[in-house]
C-alpha cells in the first residue's frame, strides 16, 4: 500500500495524480491531507483519503496504518516548526512499521551551506538515514515556477527583477517534472538512494528574464543587488523577519555555488530530459501575463 502526504497541495497533488495514472492494476493508493474537506477531490485518484496532520500526531497513527511505502512531502513554515513536524511524521511512520519512506528534500543539504532551508532538510535526511527503513531522498532543484512568478511580478511593476543572486547560474526545474520524478521513485523498488533532481540547463537570472521577455513579449531585466538592498526590498514588502533572513541566506548559498550544478538523476528516474525553461514558461500560471501587452497595461491578478 502506497501513501502520499500533502496530497491536496500543489506538489503532493501532482505526485498523487502521477502515481495514480502509472500504478499497477490493484496497487492500493492512499491520499493523505491535513484537512478532510479536500477528500472529495482526492477520491478521484486514490482508493482512500485519510487525515494526516503533522501538527496533530494522533491523526498519524491511523493515517499510516497498513502503509508499506510512504512519501512524506515536506511542509512549509518556520524552520524549527518544519523540523518538528517532519520528525512527528517520521516517528509515527516508524512506529506504524512503514518499510519504505521517500522524502521531498532540497538540492542543497550541504553542512557548509549558509541556507537555513539546507539545514531543515539536512536534519530530516539525517533522521531518516539513521532509521532502519529503506529510504529515498528526492533532492528537488530550485523551483522554476517560483523564480518565474517573481520575474512576472517584476514585469508587472517596473520591469526590473532584483535579487541578490549575483551571476550564479541555477539548474531550475518545474514542479510538474519534480512530481513526475517523485512518482517514478515511489513506484520503483530502489532505496538507499538520494536523487539530486536538476533541470536540463543552467540559467542565470539575466537569462531567465530574457527567456521570459521572449515568451511573453514583456520587457524585464535582471539587476543584481546586495544582501542589504534585498533585505530592504523584502521589508518593504512586509515579509516576516525570519523569512527575510531565509531569503538572504538562500541568495548567499546561490552565490557561493551550493545550487549551481547539473545531474542526470531526473533522466535516470523518468527516462527523459526535464523541460527546458523556454518550453516550461508557457505552461505556468503566472497571473495576468499575456504576450504583446505592455507591462504597464497588465493588471496584477
N, C-alpha and C positions, 0 to 999 in steps of 0.2 A: 504494500500500500504506500502510495506517494502522498506526502503532504506539502503544501506550499503556503507559507505565511505571507501576510501583507497582500493577499490576493485581490483586494479591492483598490490597491494603489496602482500608480502608473506603471512601474516596472513589474511588480508582482502580478498584476492583471495580465500584462502581455506574456509573462512567463507561463501563467496558468493556461492561457489560450493556446500557446505554442505546444505545451506538453499535451493538452487535450487533443490537439489535432494529430500528434505524432505517436501517442502511446499505443502499445499493442492492444489488440482486442481483449477485453476482460481485465485490463490493468486498472485497479481501483485508484481513483484520484480524489483527494480531499482538499478543498479550498478553505483557507483559514483567514479570518478577518477580525479586526478589533471590534467592529460593530456589526451585529447580525442584521441590521437594517439593510445591509448590502447583499443579503443572502439571495434574494430573488434573481438578481442578475447573474450571480456566480453559479447558480444551479444549472445554467445553460451549458457549463463547461466541466462541472465536477459532479461526482456521484453523491457528495455530501458537502455541506458547509458547516463549519464549526467556529465558534468564537475562540480567538486566541489573542488575548491582550497581555503583552509582555509586562505591563504595569500591574496586572492582576494575576499573580501566579496560580491562583486557584482555578482559573479558566484553562490553564495549560495542561493540567493533568488529564482532563477529558479530551482536550483538543488533540493531544499527541497519542492517545490510546490506539494501539494497533498499527501505528505508522512504522514502516521499515526504512524508508528514505524520506528525509525531511530537508526541505530547502528553507533556510532562515534568511529572509530578506531583511537587510539591515534597516534600522529605523533612524529617523531624524530627531533632532533635539539638541539640548546642551550636552557637551562632551561627557561629563560624568554620568548624566542620566542615560545616555546611549550605552555606555559601558555597563551600567547596572541592568538595563533592560535586556541587553544581549545575553548577559550572564543568567538572568532569570530564564530565558528561553532555553539556553544550553543545559542548565541544571535540570529543568523539567524534562527535556528530551532524554537526557542520560538516565534520569530516574524511571522513565517510561520504557527504557530499553530500546530506544531507536538505534538502529545498527549503522546507518549511514547518514551523515549530515553534510549538507552543502551550505555555504555562506557567501553572500554577496559582499565582498570586501572591496578594497581600493587599490589602484595601480601602485600607489606609493605607501609602503608599510616599512620603509627603511628606518631603523632606530636612530639614525643621524638626521633625519628629516625634521625641519622646523615645523612642519604641518601638524596641527592638532588632530586633523582628520586621519593622518597616518597613525597616530598614537591610538585612536579609538579602535581602528580596525586591527592594528597590530596586537592589541591586548586580547581581542576576541579570537584572533587566529591562534595566539599562544595557548589560550584556554582550550580551544578545540583540538589543537595538535597534541596537547598533553593528556587528552582523554583517551579512552580505549576504543573509540568508534572509528569507522572508516570516515575520512573527511575529504572534502574537496573545497578549495578556495577559488572563488571567482573574483579575481582582482580586476575590477572594472576600470577601464581607462577614463580619462576626462570626458564628461558628457558633452557631446557636440550640441545637443539640444539646449543646454543651459547657456553655453557660450553664444549660440546663435540668437537666443532670446535677448541676451544683453546687448548684442550688436543691433538687433531690431529696435530695442528701446532707444539706443543712441541715434539710430537713423530717424526715429520719430521726433527726437528732440533737436539736437544741434548738429547732427551728422558726424560727431566725434566719439569714438569708443575709447574710453580711458581706462587703463588697467596697469597695475604695477607688475607686469609680466616681462618687462624688458624685451629682448629679441628672441626669447626662447621659442622653440617650435614643438608643438604638442601632438600626440597621437590621438586626436579627437575621434570619438566613436559614438554612434547613435544608440539611444536606449533600445530601439527596436532590434538592432543587431545584438546588443547585450542580452536581451530577453531570449533571442533565438539560441545564443550560445549557452545560456543557463539551462534552457530546456534540453539541449543536446547533452549537457553534462548530467542532468538529472536522469535522463533515460539511458545513459551509458553505464557500464559496470566498472569504470575506472575510479580509483580512490587513492588517497595519499598523494594528491597532486594539486599544485597551485597554478591555475591558468591565469596568465597575465594578458588581459584582453585589450589590445591596442587597436586603433583604426588602421586604415590602409596606407596612411601617409602622415608625415609630419608637417604641421602648418603653424606658422606664426600668426599672431593676432592681425598683423597687416594683411597677410594672405587671406585670412578668414574674412576680413572686411571687404577685400577685393572680390572674393567669390560671392559674398552677399550682394554687393553692388551690382555685379554682373547678372546675378539670378533675378533680382527684384527691380532692377532699374532705379535704385535709390543710392545716392552718394553717401558713403560713410567711410571714414578713415580712422586708423588706429593712432593713438597718442600714448606713448609710454610715459607713465608718471611715477613719482616716488611713493614710497610707503606712506609718508606723511600726507601727501596730496590725496592718495587713495583713502586714507582714514578720514580726512576732511570731507570728501565726497560722500562716504558712507554715513558719516554723522549727519550730513545734510539730508540724507535720505531717511533718517530716523531709525537706522539699524541699532539693535542692542549692542552693548559694549563687547560681549563675548563673540557675537557674530562678526563684528569689525575685526577683532583680534584674529578670528579664524581666517577671514578673507586675507588679511595682511600676511599671516603665516603661510597660507596657501600660495600666495604670489611669490613669496621668498622661495618656497620649495620648487616652484616652476623655474624661477631664475637660476636656482642652484643645480638644476638638472635632474631632479628626482622623478620627473614625469616626461622625459624627452627621449624615449626610445620606442622602437617598433619591435613587435614579436610576430611569430607565425601561429600563435596559440589559437586565435579565432579560426583561422583556416583549418587547423588540425582538428578542431572540435566540430565545426559546421560543414566543412568541405568546400567552402568558397571564400573569397575575399570579402571583408566588410565593405560597406558602401563608402564611396569617396564623397567628400563634402559637397561638391557641386551636384552630385546626384541626390544627396540626402536633403539639402536645404529645401527644395520644392515640396518635400513630403512633410515638413514640420509645420505645426500650428504656431505661427509667430504673431498672431493677432492681425491687426489691420495693416498688413504689408502687402502691397499689390504692385505688380510690375507696371512701370510707367507713371506712377503717381508721385509727384514731388513730395519730399519729406514733410514740408510744412503744410501739406494738404491731407496728410494721413492722420486720422484721429486714433488716439490710443483706445484700445478696447477695454 
